[in-house]
Amino acid sequence: MNAPRRFLPPVVLPPFFLVLALIVAPLSACGGSPKPQVTSSAYLADWAKQDWAAMRLLADNPPADFTSVNQAAFTNLSVRSALVTAGAMQTKGSTASTPITERLTLAGLGTITVKSTLHLVLQNGKWLVQWSPATIVPQLRTGDELSLRTSWPTRAAILGAGGTPLTMQGQAVTIGVEGARVKNAASVRSALVTAGATAQQASSALAAAKAHPTYFEPVFTVSRARYDVLEPTIYPVPGTVFQSSTALSAVTPGLTAGLVGTVGPVTAQQLSQLGAPYSAQSDVGQTGLEQADERQLAGTPGATVSVAGPDGTDIATVATLPAHPGTPVSTTIKESVQQAAEAALTGEKKSAALVAVNASTGDVLASVSVNSGGFDQAIDGAFPPGSTFKMITSTALITHGLTPKSAASCPGTATVDGEVFHNAEGEAPVSNLLQAFTESCNTAFIRLATGHLTAADFPAAAAMYGLGRSPQIGLAAFGGSVPEPKDAADLAATSIGQGEILLSPLNLAMVAAAVDTGTVRAPRLLTLAGGSGVASASASASASASAGPSSQLPRAVVADLHEMMASVVARGTAAGQGLPAGTYAKTGTAEYGTGKTLKLDAWLVGFRGNIAFAALVVNAGGNGGPTCGPIVAKFLDGL
């Protein structure tokens, strides 16, 4: 007997199962049909990553030069990054196509947009890219290549006080070397250094010339007038080569050699550092502010991307980018003061420097270095200050209660821990600190310092003037070094500006400015806005940093140093040198070196009115007053 058949009740599915079924069914139905979008997306992603090997695998029968052509397109244009996107895919049987947009960021220039078309074909059940050079750029054909031409805008000027241009277009000569012509590298190096190159510039150029014997390796650039002076000594040396050009140059020789600097052909090292959009044909700043603010002054070149035929002829323009002119760098240099400073050093055979600042603001008005081998010793030099440091020692003595009337004597020698010290000027009738300062008596200051000061008092007094802090003026500048003396003999040497003390002319000009006004300020070279009203990039950081909080000197220090520095000019070591009335000064003679005959640097530091100054003659062989007095007198009269 058969069992009765049982019927189950109908099952009602929840709504979400129905939705899921509708989603899954179509996917299952078409899972085996390839889509051209999959290949397109993968190819474009690989293109953006510059993965040429992966792209080749997605191409239909790619030619032998597939990789080289794609790679050259990016290399020739200096593509830093790429984004390639596709539009709507159009499919017709076994072929498909989609419009593509390439956004290529060219290093240092900007982004260009190129529109092209990606063609695909279905082969053996797989979609592949039908590639040709036109896939990259529609106008590109076999044998063609992409080219990039740049055109630099006119270089922005460096400006002085009141927006006066400190640069102008003029004839210039770049002095360089060619390795294949060099017969004696030592002779070439010596000739270059004598002409004004630094030892490092000469050595670097010779090394590069040895590596690339047929290349022109630039060393430094001078005005045509300066080259005419140098030509008899440097032109005959085998291996030296020269390139004439029209370029921006500073309005005075001193600014060319110093703060403003020069512009010339880029070196291999500079090209490596600067990168795109610079090329081997670029002119760049070589020294001074021209080098320090290269990118701001140069701006950004315009660019033209073209298709070039096999013979190099342009066939079509693909894209262009506009140039962006540079912005001026504005400085505090006052041309009339700079010219007076340079005139004062005209004819000087020794290495020398002169710095002038506005005592009320700290603005650098003039800076000159001559015969310094291309080194800006006016702001970045480190020299023993000699007796000019007695301004700092006197500051320490005055803060410890001494006055110009405090008793002092000036014997011929002073012995401290077995070390014998002498006077640069010999013995003099000295009975107090005022007379010791006036006559610049070493033995008097040594006795006063060893009797009243400790080792810590010297760096402390120097710090009152801001010494020891690197000036942030937009160029390399020495901040001064006043270390604490190690023993009694070192303390004695420090008190007269010897020992291990090192200062620059800029350091001492700022000390004189502080004594003049009673306010210690940081030096300032760059102002916050150029002539165009656009803030200078380097000035924003350096000017605000250098214009840090000022501080006041004790009134007694200011009053006493005024009296003492006036006495130096009226009846002391700077008397009879032609300094105009109203000049306050301190002379210095610094001894250094080894052997029986020591080298002597000569200094004169001071102020007149609102102008503070420091003059230095290196290895002068004479005392500061007779050596630097006439230079400063000529400078002040020239104002």
MIVEXDO-583621 format. One record per residue (C-alpha): residue number from 0; x, y, z. Coordinates in pm, 1 decimal. Layout:
! MIVEXDO-583621
n; X; Y; Z
NUM; X; Y; Z
...
! end
This chain:
! MIVEXDO-583621
n; X; Y; Z
0; 0.0; 0.0; 0.0
1; 147.5; 332.1; -101.1
2; 199.4; 601.5; 156.6
3; 2.2; 913.6; 98.1
4; 194.5; 1190.0; -81.2
5; 269.6; 1488.8; 139.3
6; 290.3; 1842.0; -0.4
7; 523.3; 2102.3; 156.7
8; 397.9; 2455.9; 192.7
9; 542.9; 2713.0; -52.9
10; 863.9; 2896.8; 59.7
11; 855.3; 3277.0; 52.2
12; 1202.0; 3431.2; -0.3
13; 1292.1; 3757.9; 165.7
14; 1323.4; 4055.0; -70.9
15; 1706.2; 4083.5; -40.5
16; 1753.3; 3731.8; -183.9
17; 1565.9; 3840.3; -492.7
18; 1793.9; 4143.1; -531.4
19; 2101.5; 3928.0; -489.6
20; 1981.4; 3689.2; -754.1
21; 1927.5; 3971.7; -997.5
22; 2283.4; 4094.2; -937.0
23; 2452.2; 3756.3; -958.7
24; 2265.9; 3628.9; -1261.5
25; 2391.3; 3889.2; -1512.1
26; 2747.4; 3857.4; -1380.8
27; 2738.5; 3484.3; -1425.1
28; 2587.6; 3518.2; -1765.8
29; 2862.2; 3752.3; -1897.9
30; 3159.3; 3638.1; -1690.8
31; 3327.3; 3484.2; -1992.8
32; 3311.9; 3791.4; -2219.1
33; 3631.3; 4008.8; -2202.0
34; 3589.1; 4383.8; -2178.7
35; 3817.5; 4633.6; -2357.8
36; 3790.5; 4862.8; -2050.7
37; 3994.5; 4613.5; -1846.6
38; 4286.9; 4630.5; -2088.4
39; 4250.0; 5004.7; -2129.6
40; 4259.3; 5069.8; -1754.6
41; 4563.4; 4847.7; -1701.3
42; 4752.1; 5000.1; -1996.0
43; 4687.9; 5358.4; -1885.7
44; 4790.7; 5279.6; -1528.0
45; 5115.4; 5125.2; -1652.0
46; 5169.8; 5425.3; -1879.3
47; 5142.1; 5666.3; -1586.5
48; 5394.1; 5451.2; -1394.5
49; 5626.0; 5436.8; -1697.4
50; 5618.3; 5058.1; -1680.1
51; 5706.8; 5004.6; -2043.5
52; 5746.1; 4626.3; -2008.8
53; 5393.2; 4586.8; -1869.5
54; 5255.6; 4811.0; -2144.6
55; 5428.2; 4601.1; -2409.0
56; 5253.4; 4287.2; -2282.4
57; 4917.7; 4459.7; -2339.1
58; 4999.2; 4566.2; -2696.0
59; 4911.5; 4381.3; -3014.0
60; 5228.3; 4287.4; -3201.5
61; 5432.6; 4581.6; -3067.0
62; 5724.1; 4699.2; -3286.2
63; 6085.9; 4653.3; -3179.3
64; 6115.5; 5021.4; -3081.8
65; 5798.7; 5022.8; -2868.2
66; 5983.4; 5070.9; -2540.6
67; 6241.5; 5317.9; -2671.9
68; 5979.2; 5542.0; -2836.2
69; 5758.8; 5554.1; -2526.9
70; 6055.1; 5608.3; -2299.3
71; 6204.8; 5879.8; -2520.3
72; 5878.4; 6074.3; -2514.1
73; 5900.0; 6104.7; -2135.5
74; 6275.9; 6157.1; -2127.3
75; 6280.6; 6425.3; -2397.8
76; 6012.5; 6621.5; -2216.1
77; 6159.6; 6567.2; -1865.7
78; 5826.9; 6426.6; -1747.5
79; 5825.8; 6418.1; -1367.4
80; 5481.6; 6260.6; -1329.7
81; 5191.5; 6158.5; -1552.3
82; 4818.8; 6103.4; -1522.0
83; 4641.0; 5935.1; -1814.1
84; 4260.8; 5905.0; -1809.6
85; 4010.5; 5753.4; -2053.2
86; 3677.0; 5873.5; -2180.4
87; 3377.5; 5667.0; -2298.4
88; 3469.9; 5339.3; -2469.5
89; 3326.3; 5282.8; -2817.9
90; 3310.0; 4914.3; -2917.7
91; 3232.7; 4783.2; -3268.6
92; 3270.0; 4410.8; -3311.9
93; 3631.4; 4316.4; -3252.1
94; 3761.0; 4675.5; -3231.7
95; 3724.1; 4946.9; -2971.9
96; 3854.9; 5295.6; -2905.2
97; 3851.1; 5549.0; -2626.5
98; 3964.7; 5912.1; -2609.6
99; 4248.0; 5963.6; -2360.0
100; 4379.6; 6269.9; -2183.9
101; 4744.9; 6283.9; -2080.7
102; 4840.4; 6531.2; -1808.3
103; 5219.6; 6543.0; -1810.2
104; 5405.4; 6741.3; -1546.5
105; 5733.4; 6862.5; -1693.7
106; 6009.0; 6905.5; -1436.2
107; 6045.0; 7268.2; -1334.1
108; 5800.8; 7393.0; -1597.4
109; 5441.2; 7293.2; -1526.0
110; 5177.0; 7059.5; -1663.8
111; 5072.9; 7016.2; -2026.0
112; 4760.8; 6838.8; -2152.9
113; 4769.6; 6612.2; -2458.5
114; 4459.4; 6448.8; -2605.8
115; 4489.0; 6129.8; -2807.6
116; 4301.6; 5806.9; -2879.0
117; 4365.7; 5454.8; -2756.1
118; 4269.9; 5187.0; -3011.4
119; 4212.1; 4823.6; -2911.8
120; 4152.5; 4498.5; -3097.8
121; 4011.4; 4162.7; -2985.9
122; 4265.4; 3890.2; -3057.2
123; 4203.6; 3527.2; -2957.5
124; 3954.2; 3631.0; -2693.9
125; 4177.2; 3902.3; -2544.1
126; 4161.6; 4276.6; -2593.3
127; 4500.5; 4431.1; -2684.8
128; 4615.6; 4785.8; -2757.7
129; 4675.2; 4865.4; -3123.7
130; 4978.0; 5087.3; -3061.0
131; 5149.6; 5337.4; -3286.8
132; 5348.6; 5656.0; -3210.3
133; 5021.7; 5845.5; -3263.0
134; 4894.6; 5681.1; -2943.3
135; 5131.6; 5912.5; -2755.2
136; 5066.0; 6225.9; -2960.6
137; 4832.0; 6229.0; -3262.0
138; 5087.8; 6413.0; -3479.6
139; 5370.9; 6169.4; -3397.0
140; 5471.7; 5930.3; -3676.6
141; 5736.6; 5661.0; -3708.9
142; 6080.8; 5823.8; -3707.3
143; 5957.4; 6141.2; -3539.5
144; 6028.3; 6237.1; -3181.6
145; 5904.5; 6487.8; -2926.1
146; 6121.6; 6788.3; -2851.1
147; 6116.2; 7045.3; -2571.2
148; 6241.4; 7399.7; -2621.4
149; 6263.7; 7648.8; -2337.9
150; 6291.0; 8024.9; -2352.6
151; 6399.0; 8207.0; -2038.9
152; 6250.1; 8545.6; -1954.5
153; 6472.2; 8846.8; -1894.1
154; 6653.4; 8797.0; -1565.8
155; 6523.7; 9016.2; -1283.0
156; 6750.7; 9284.6; -1141.7
157; 6916.4; 9318.1; -804.9
158; 6815.2; 9651.7; -659.8
159; 6980.1; 9889.9; -417.9
160; 6832.5; 10135.3; -171.4
161; 6533.4; 10320.1; -317.1
162; 6493.8; 10066.0; -598.5
163; 6811.9; 10171.5; -781.6
164; 6923.4; 9889.7; -1016.3
165; 7256.2; 9740.3; -914.2
166; 7278.7; 9531.2; -1232.8
167; 7275.9; 9620.5; -1599.4
168; 7321.5; 9456.1; -1936.9
169; 7683.9; 9459.6; -2045.1
170; 7959.8; 9270.3; -2218.4
171; 8103.9; 8987.8; -2012.8
172; 8369.1; 8721.5; -2059.2
173; 8354.6; 8378.1; -1900.6
174; 8701.4; 8243.5; -1827.2
175; 8721.7; 7864.2; -1843.1
176; 8941.6; 7568.0; -1923.1
177; 8943.5; 7293.7; -2185.9
178; 9112.9; 6973.5; -2082.6
179; 9251.4; 6883.6; -2424.6
180; 9445.5; 7211.9; -2435.4
181; 9596.0; 7193.9; -2087.0
182; 9972.1; 7131.2; -2087.4
183; 10047.4; 7211.4; -1723.8
184; 9756.3; 7194.9; -1480.6
185; 9953.0; 7369.3; -1204.7
186; 10022.9; 7666.2; -1432.7
187; 9657.5; 7690.6; -1531.4
188; 9547.6; 7673.7; -1167.6
189; 9796.3; 7942.8; -1068.2
190; 9688.6; 8171.2; -1354.2
191; 9319.3; 8131.5; -1268.0
192; 9370.2; 8206.2; -898.2
193; 9587.9; 8506.7; -978.4
194; 9313.1; 8633.8; -1208.2
195; 9055.0; 8618.3; -929.7
196; 8920.6; 8262.4; -912.1
197; 8912.7; 8079.4; -582.7
198; 9137.7; 7775.3; -543.9
199; 8826.5; 7555.5; -525.2
200; 8682.4; 7701.3; -846.8
201; 9008.5; 7637.7; -1030.8
202; 9051.9; 7284.1; -896.3
203; 8690.3; 7185.9; -967.6
204; 8708.9; 7313.5; -1324.9
205; 9037.3; 7133.0; -1391.0
206; 8897.2; 6808.3; -1251.9
207; 8588.5; 6839.0; -1473.8
208; 8806.2; 6926.2; -1773.6
209; 9013.8; 6615.5; -1716.6
210; 8698.8; 6401.4; -1712.2
211; 8560.2; 6569.5; -2028.9
212; 8863.8; 6696.4; -2226.6
213; 8663.1; 6853.8; -2510.0
214; 8412.2; 7041.4; -2293.1
215; 8428.1; 7408.0; -2202.6
216; 8442.1; 7418.5; -1822.7
217; 8358.1; 7770.1; -1695.0
218; 8547.9; 7897.1; -1391.2
219; 8426.2; 8254.9; -1335.8
220; 8283.9; 8550.3; -1526.9
221; 8419.5; 8905.1; -1542.3
222; 8323.5; 9223.6; -1722.4
223; 8482.0; 9289.6; -2058.2
224; 8681.4; 9575.0; -1907.5
225; 8819.3; 9346.4; -1635.7
226; 8905.2; 9080.6; -1892.8
227; 9101.6; 9334.3; -2095.4
228; 9317.0; 9393.1; -1787.6
229; 9363.1; 9019.8; -1723.8
230; 9418.0; 8912.7; -2085.3
231; 9798.4; 8958.6; -2104.3
232; 9855.0; 8727.1; -1808.2
233; 9587.4; 8462.6; -1857.3
234; 9528.5; 8432.6; -2233.4
235; 9875.5; 8290.8; -2316.9
236; 9839.8; 8001.8; -2067.3
237; 9758.7; 7681.1; -2264.4
238; 9428.0; 7536.2; -2153.5
239; 9249.6; 7862.0; -2074.0
240; 8952.8; 7935.1; -2300.2
241; 8707.1; 8221.7; -2311.2
242; 8344.3; 8289.4; -2404.0
243; 8205.7; 8637.5; -2468.0
244; 7843.1; 8714.2; -2392.8
245; 7597.8; 8987.5; -2314.7
246; 7474.7; 8942.4; -1961.7
247; 7358.1; 9122.6; -1654.4
248; 7648.7; 9250.7; -1453.8
249; 7680.6; 9467.6; -1145.6
250; 7709.9; 9842.2; -1189.4
251; 8044.9; 9856.7; -1004.9
252; 8348.0; 9623.7; -999.9
253; 8321.1; 9590.4; -622.5
254; 7963.7; 9464.8; -637.9
255; 8060.8; 9228.0; -918.8
256; 8336.0; 9078.4; -705.0
257; 8129.0; 9081.2; -388.1
258; 7767.6; 9107.9; -283.0
259; 7591.9; 9116.1; -622.0
260; 7815.9; 8861.2; -792.1
261; 7817.5; 8739.0; -1149.7
262; 7614.4; 8537.9; -1400.5
263; 7777.6; 8288.9; -1636.5
264; 7746.1; 7951.1; -1814.7
265; 7628.9; 7672.8; -1587.4
266; 7890.4; 7421.2; -1472.2
267; 7831.0; 7047.0; -1466.7
268; 7812.7; 7057.5; -1085.6
269; 7563.1; 7343.1; -1085.4
270; 7349.2; 7169.6; -1347.4
271; 7339.0; 6859.0; -1130.0
272; 7231.4; 7067.3; -830.5
273; 6974.2; 7282.7; -1011.0
274; 6817.8; 7014.4; -1230.3
275; 6535.4; 7084.0; -1476.9
276; 6441.8; 7317.3; -1635.3
277; 6809.1; 7417.0; -1649.1
278; 7018.3; 7276.2; -1932.0
279; 7381.1; 7276.6; -2039.3
280; 7309.8; 7599.8; -2230.9
281; 7178.3; 7791.6; -1927.2
282; 7340.5; 8096.2; -1771.5
283; 7315.8; 8099.6; -1392.8
284; 7436.8; 8301.5; -1096.4
285; 7795.3; 8214.9; -1012.8
286; 7863.2; 8417.2; -697.7
287; 7699.3; 8657.3; -452.9
288; 7327.4; 8724.8; -457.2
289; 7309.1; 8621.1; -822.7
290; 7391.1; 8270.0; -706.9
291; 7208.3; 8274.1; -372.6
292; 6880.8; 8390.4; -532.4
293; 6920.7; 8218.0; -868.6
294; 6569.7; 8075.0; -895.3
295; 6396.2; 8393.9; -783.7
296; 6593.6; 8611.3; -1026.5
297; 6576.0; 8371.5; -1321.7
298; 6206.2; 8289.9; -1297.3
299; 6068.5; 7999.2; -1500.3
300; 6119.6; 7960.5; -1874.5
301; 5840.4; 7926.9; -2124.4
302; 5824.0; 7589.5; -2299.2
303; 5717.2; 7459.2; -2638.9
304; 5654.7; 7088.1; -2695.5
305; 5684.4; 6996.4; -3062.6
306; 5694.0; 6698.3; -3292.9
307; 6027.0; 6699.3; -3474.3
308; 6090.8; 6505.0; -3792.7
309; 6393.9; 6282.8; -3855.4
310; 6588.3; 6587.8; -3979.9
311; 6508.4; 6784.0; -3665.4
312; 6257.7; 7015.6; -3833.0
313; 5948.2; 7099.3; -3630.0
314; 5637.2; 6942.0; -3780.7
315; 5370.4; 7038.9; -3528.7
316; 5333.0; 7216.4; -3196.5
317; 5181.9; 6993.5; -2931.0
318; 5160.2; 7225.8; -2631.4
319; 5305.4; 7546.4; -2487.3
320; 5365.8; 7679.7; -2137.2
321; 5408.0; 8050.2; -2060.9
322; 5724.4; 8190.5; -1903.3
323; 5708.7; 8334.5; -1552.7
324; 5954.2; 8623.9; -1508.2
325; 6170.9; 8636.3; -1198.7
326; 6123.2; 8895.6; -927.8
327; 6388.7; 9145.7; -819.4
328; 6597.9; 9105.9; -507.5
329; 6605.0; 9432.2; -318.4
330; 6901.3; 9527.0; -101.5
331; 7003.8; 9806.2; 131.8
332; 7315.1; 9892.7; -72.8
333; 7336.7; 10264.6; -147.2
334; 7512.8; 10314.7; -477.1
335; 7676.4; 10647.1; -385.0
336; 7820.3; 10498.0; -64.2
337; 7935.1; 10187.0; -251.7
338; 8110.0; 10400.8; -511.6
339; 8284.2; 10603.3; -240.5
340; 8402.6; 10283.7; -71.2
341; 8535.6; 10140.0; -396.5
342; 8709.2; 10466.5; -482.2
343; 8876.9; 10464.9; -140.9
344; 9035.7; 10126.4; -217.3
345; 9129.5; 10205.0; -577.8
346; 9496.2; 10131.0; -632.4
347; 9531.3; 9920.0; -318.3
348; 9780.3; 9641.6; -393.8
349; 9718.8; 9440.0; -80.0
350; 9411.8; 9233.4; -5.9
351; 9168.9; 9471.8; 163.0
352; 8806.5; 9529.6; 260.2
353; 8576.9; 9813.8; 359.4
354; 8223.5; 9788.6; 501.4
355; 7985.9; 10076.1; 576.5
356; 7650.3; 10048.8; 755.7
357; 7369.7; 10278.6; 858.4
358; 7422.8; 10295.7; 1233.0
359; 7056.4; 10372.8; 1304.9
360; 6913.0; 10077.3; 1113.2
361; 7189.6; 9821.5; 1064.3
362; 7146.3; 9848.9; 685.4
363; 7458.6; 9751.6; 492.0
364; 7528.7; 10050.6; 267.2
365; 7854.3; 9938.4; 105.5
366; 8079.9; 9634.6; 102.3
367; 8404.8; 9601.0; -89.5
368; 8668.5; 9326.3; -105.2
369; 8973.0; 9374.9; -326.1
370; 9253.2; 9136.4; -419.0
371; 9089.8; 8860.3; -217.5
372; 9089.4; 8582.1; -477.3
373; 8713.2; 8597.8; -522.8
374; 8643.6; 8550.9; -151.1
375; 8408.2; 8804.7; 6.9
376; 8625.1; 8879.1; 308.3
377; 8428.0; 9194.3; 390.8
378; 8133.9; 8994.6; 525.3
379; 8259.5; 8637.0; 553.1
380; 8625.6; 8683.9; 644.9
381; 8766.2; 8576.5; 981.1
382; 9061.1; 8785.9; 1098.5
383; 9230.4; 8866.4; 1431.4
384; 9097.7; 9213.2; 1519.6
385; 9405.0; 9338.6; 1704.6
386; 9354.7; 9653.1; 1907.2
387; 9010.6; 9726.2; 1762.4
388; 8899.0; 9461.5; 2015.2
389; 8992.1; 9707.6; 2288.7
390; 8643.3; 9848.8; 2231.4
391; 8509.6; 9516.8; 2366.2
392; 8770.2; 9495.7; 2644.4
393; 8688.0; 9854.8; 2743.8
394; 8318.5; 9763.2; 2749.5
395; 8395.7; 9484.7; 2998.6
396; 8612.9; 9717.8; 3211.4
397; 8349.1; 9992.2; 3216.6
398; 8075.8; 9747.7; 3317.3
399; 8305.8; 9648.8; 3605.3
400; 8320.0; 10006.9; 3729.5
401; 8619.8; 10155.8; 3551.5
402; 8600.9; 10493.8; 3374.5
403; 8824.0; 10678.1; 3128.1
404; 8990.0; 10836.4; 3433.1
405; 9079.9; 10503.8; 3594.1
406; 9453.0; 10474.5; 3654.8
407; 9670.1; 10293.3; 3401.1
408; 10034.3; 10283.7; 3290.9
409; 10212.3; 10178.3; 2972.5
410; 10542.1; 9999.4; 3033.1
411; 10737.7; 9866.0; 2736.9
412; 10651.3; 9503.3; 2810.4
413; 10412.9; 9295.6; 3019.9
414; 10488.2; 8938.1; 3121.7
415; 10204.2; 8697.2; 3201.5
416; 10277.6; 8333.9; 3287.2
417; 10615.8; 8365.0; 3121.2
418; 10479.5; 8513.2; 2795.7
419; 10612.7; 8857.7; 2707.6
420; 10381.8; 9110.6; 2539.9
421; 10497.3; 9427.5; 2362.7
422; 10332.5; 9747.6; 2243.8
423; 10276.2; 9795.8; 1874.2
424; 10335.2; 10169.4; 1911.9
425; 10611.3; 10152.5; 2178.6
426; 10594.0; 10322.3; 2517.2
427; 10374.4; 10627.2; 2567.9
428; 10290.7; 10867.0; 2853.6
429; 9978.5; 10698.9; 2987.3
430; 9817.7; 10762.8; 3323.8
431; 9458.1; 10645.1; 3274.8
432; 9228.9; 10427.3; 3063.6
433; 9149.9; 10716.5; 2826.1
434; 9515.4; 10765.5; 2740.4
435; 9575.2; 10389.1; 2716.2
436; 9292.5; 10363.9; 2461.7
437; 9411.1; 10675.5; 2277.8
438; 9764.8; 10540.5; 2241.8
439; 9642.2; 10179.9; 2199.7
440; 9879.6; 10063.7; 2473.1
441; 9884.2; 9683.8; 2491.2
442; 10060.0; 9656.4; 2824.5
443; 9812.9; 9893.6; 2990.8
444; 9515.0; 9687.6; 2872.7
445; 9681.4; 9362.5; 2973.6
446; 9739.5; 9496.0; 3326.8
447; 9384.0; 9628.8; 3353.4
448; 9231.6; 9307.7; 3215.1
449; 9431.7; 9070.1; 3433.7
450; 9352.6; 9284.5; 3735.6
451; 8978.3; 9336.9; 3683.2
452; 8837.2; 9075.7; 3442.4
453; 8779.1; 8701.7; 3432.9
454; 8787.4; 8471.3; 3132.5
455; 8406.3; 8470.6; 3109.7
456; 8392.2; 8850.5; 3082.0
457; 8524.4; 8851.9; 2724.1
458; 8261.7; 8637.3; 2549.1
459; 8000.5; 8808.0; 2768.3
460; 8107.3; 9156.3; 2652.6
461; 8124.2; 9034.3; 2290.8
462; 7770.8; 8893.9; 2319.4
463; 7648.6; 9240.4; 2422.4
464; 7732.8; 9346.7; 2064.0
465; 7576.5; 9038.5; 1902.4
466; 7911.0; 8879.4; 1820.3
467; 7908.4; 8502.8; 1792.8
468; 7572.1; 8488.5; 1609.5
469; 7585.3; 8425.7; 1235.9
470; 7430.1; 8722.3; 1051.8
471; 7125.0; 8617.3; 849.0
472; 7168.7; 8854.5; 556.2
473; 7095.4; 8624.9; 262.6
474; 7461.4; 8542.1; 199.7
475; 7725.5; 8349.7; 390.7
476; 7850.6; 8581.7; 664.7
477; 8086.0; 8518.5; 955.7
478; 7936.8; 8583.4; 1297.1
479; 8262.5; 8630.1; 1485.6
480; 8430.4; 8408.0; 1741.9
481; 8533.2; 8523.5; 2089.7
482; 8612.6; 8210.1; 2290.4
483; 8676.5; 8215.6; 2662.4
484; 9052.6; 8242.1; 2733.7
485; 9206.3; 7915.5; 2854.1
486; 9466.7; 8059.8; 3093.6
487; 9616.6; 8384.9; 3217.8
488; 9844.3; 8431.4; 2914.7
489; 9551.1; 8367.5; 2681.4
490; 9344.2; 8621.0; 2878.3
491; 9619.1; 8878.9; 2829.4
492; 9631.1; 8807.4; 2454.1
493; 9251.9; 8821.1; 2427.0
494; 9238.6; 9161.8; 2594.8
495; 9434.7; 9313.6; 2305.1
496; 9251.7; 9128.4; 2028.4
497; 9498.7; 8846.8; 1977.8
498; 9469.8; 8489.2; 2103.3
499; 9194.9; 8298.0; 1923.2
500; 8960.0; 8588.6; 1851.8
501; 8838.0; 8617.9; 1492.1
502; 8610.8; 8889.5; 1350.9
503; 8505.2; 9017.4; 1009.8
504; 8491.7; 9376.4; 885.8
505; 8110.5; 9351.6; 897.8
506; 8127.0; 9237.8; 1262.1
507; 8337.1; 9536.8; 1360.4
508; 8130.5; 9783.6; 1157.3
509; 7826.5; 9667.5; 1355.4
510; 8017.7; 9710.8; 1682.9
511; 8098.4; 10068.1; 1579.3
512; 7733.3; 10125.2; 1485.2
513; 7623.9; 10008.4; 1830.4
514; 7870.5; 10244.5; 1998.5
515; 7747.1; 10527.4; 1774.0
516; 7376.9; 10491.2; 1860.3
517; 7382.2; 10293.4; 2184.4
518; 7160.1; 10030.0; 2020.3
519; 7285.2; 9688.8; 1914.2
520; 7126.0; 9577.8; 1588.0
521; 7175.1; 9288.6; 1350.8
522; 7305.0; 9377.3; 1004.2
523; 7052.7; 9383.3; 721.1
524; 7125.4; 9344.7; 350.9
525; 6792.8; 9235.1; 199.0
526; 6467.2; 9424.5; 223.6
527; 6126.0; 9259.0; 222.7
528; 6006.2; 9387.4; -114.7
529; 6171.5; 9422.0; -451.6
530; 6114.5; 9702.1; -700.1
531; 5807.3; 9523.4; -832.0
532; 5649.8; 9525.6; -488.8
533; 5675.1; 9146.6; -470.9
534; 5835.0; 9010.4; -157.1
535; 6179.7; 8864.5; -210.7
536; 6181.3; 8494.5; -128.3
537; 6519.2; 8495.0; 42.1
538; 6454.7; 8834.0; 200.8
539; 6143.1; 8713.5; 379.4
540; 6348.0; 8470.3; 584.8
541; 6682.7; 8645.4; 611.6
542; 6561.2; 9001.2; 662.8
543; 6314.4; 8907.5; 932.8
544; 6573.5; 8688.1; 1102.0
545; 6847.8; 8951.9; 1088.9
546; 6611.5; 9221.9; 1208.5
547; 6568.1; 9045.1; 1539.8
548; 6516.2; 9229.4; 1866.1
549; 6767.5; 9507.3; 1930.6
550; 6927.0; 9573.8; 2266.5
551; 7073.5; 9873.7; 2442.2
552; 7429.0; 9922.4; 2557.1
553; 7477.1; 10066.7; 2906.2
554; 7482.0; 10446.7; 2891.7
555; 7821.1; 10460.7; 3060.4
556; 7970.1; 10235.1; 2793.2
557; 7836.5; 10454.4; 2512.9
558; 7942.8; 10783.8; 2670.9
559; 8289.9; 10662.5; 2767.4
560; 8363.1; 10499.1; 2429.7
561; 8253.2; 10816.2; 2250.5
562; 8506.3; 11012.3; 2453.9
563; 8779.7; 10755.1; 2403.3
564; 8724.9; 10708.9; 2026.5
565; 8716.6; 11084.7; 1969.0
566; 9050.4; 11108.8; 2148.5
567; 9203.0; 10845.3; 1916.4
568; 9129.9; 11071.7; 1616.0
569; 9220.0; 11398.4; 1786.4
570; 9549.9; 11302.0; 1947.4
571; 9601.1; 10927.5; 1926.6
572; 9690.1; 10653.9; 1680.1
573; 9451.3; 10785.2; 1410.0
574; 9557.6; 11150.9; 1438.8
575; 9704.7; 11324.1; 1136.1
576; 9552.7; 11082.8; 883.8
577; 9309.4; 11329.5; 728.2
578; 8996.0; 11197.2; 898.0
579; 8725.9; 11465.8; 880.0
580; 8595.6; 11639.4; 1189.9
581; 8335.1; 11442.7; 1378.9
582; 8502.0; 11105.3; 1318.6
583; 8527.7; 10857.8; 1605.9
584; 8763.7; 10565.8; 1555.4
585; 8982.0; 10289.2; 1691.3
586; 9291.1; 10156.9; 1517.0
587; 9415.7; 9800.1; 1523.9
588; 9729.0; 9610.5; 1432.9
589; 9697.0; 9232.5; 1450.4
590; 10001.7; 9005.9; 1456.1
591; 9980.2; 8644.3; 1343.3
592; 10183.2; 8369.9; 1184.8
593; 10499.9; 8187.2; 1286.1
594; 10869.6; 8262.6; 1270.8
595; 11065.7; 8575.4; 1351.7
596; 10872.4; 8802.6; 1116.5
597; 10500.2; 8799.6; 1185.4
598; 10230.5; 8919.1; 947.0
599; 10048.7; 9239.5; 1037.7
600; 9687.2; 9319.1; 949.6
601; 9586.3; 9683.8; 975.3
602; 9242.0; 9798.6; 1092.7
603; 9048.5; 10120.8; 1139.2
604; 8697.3; 10100.8; 1282.8
605; 8461.3; 10381.4; 1376.9
606; 8173.7; 10608.0; 1282.6
607; 8091.1; 10956.5; 1165.1
608; 7738.2; 11087.1; 1178.7
609; 7511.4; 10796.6; 1094.4
610; 7775.8; 10600.4; 901.4
611; 7969.2; 10326.5; 1081.7
612; 8262.6; 10163.7; 904.8
613; 8540.9; 9908.1; 927.7
614; 8848.4; 9904.1; 703.8
615; 9103.5; 9621.4; 682.6
616; 9427.1; 9574.8; 490.6
617; 9555.6; 9217.5; 509.7
618; 9925.7; 9159.0; 570.3
619; 9977.3; 9533.4; 548.9
620; 10313.5; 9529.1; 723.4
621; 10221.0; 9849.8; 906.7
622; 10000.3; 9985.7; 1182.8
623; 9629.6; 10054.3; 1146.8
624; 9637.1; 10434.5; 1165.9
625; 9884.5; 10513.4; 888.4
626; 9762.0; 10225.1; 670.0
627; 9383.4; 10250.7; 696.5
628; 9348.0; 10615.4; 803.6
629; 9395.5; 10758.6; 453.2
630; 9159.2; 10495.2; 307.2
631; 8880.5; 10584.1; 550.4
632; 8948.2; 10956.9; 509.5
633; 8907.8; 10922.6; 133.2
634; 8588.5; 10723.1; 184.3
635; 8430.3; 10973.6; 423.1
636; 8532.2; 11268.8; 206.5
637; 8381.6; 11088.5; -93.7
638; 8041.1; 11079.8; 74.1
! end
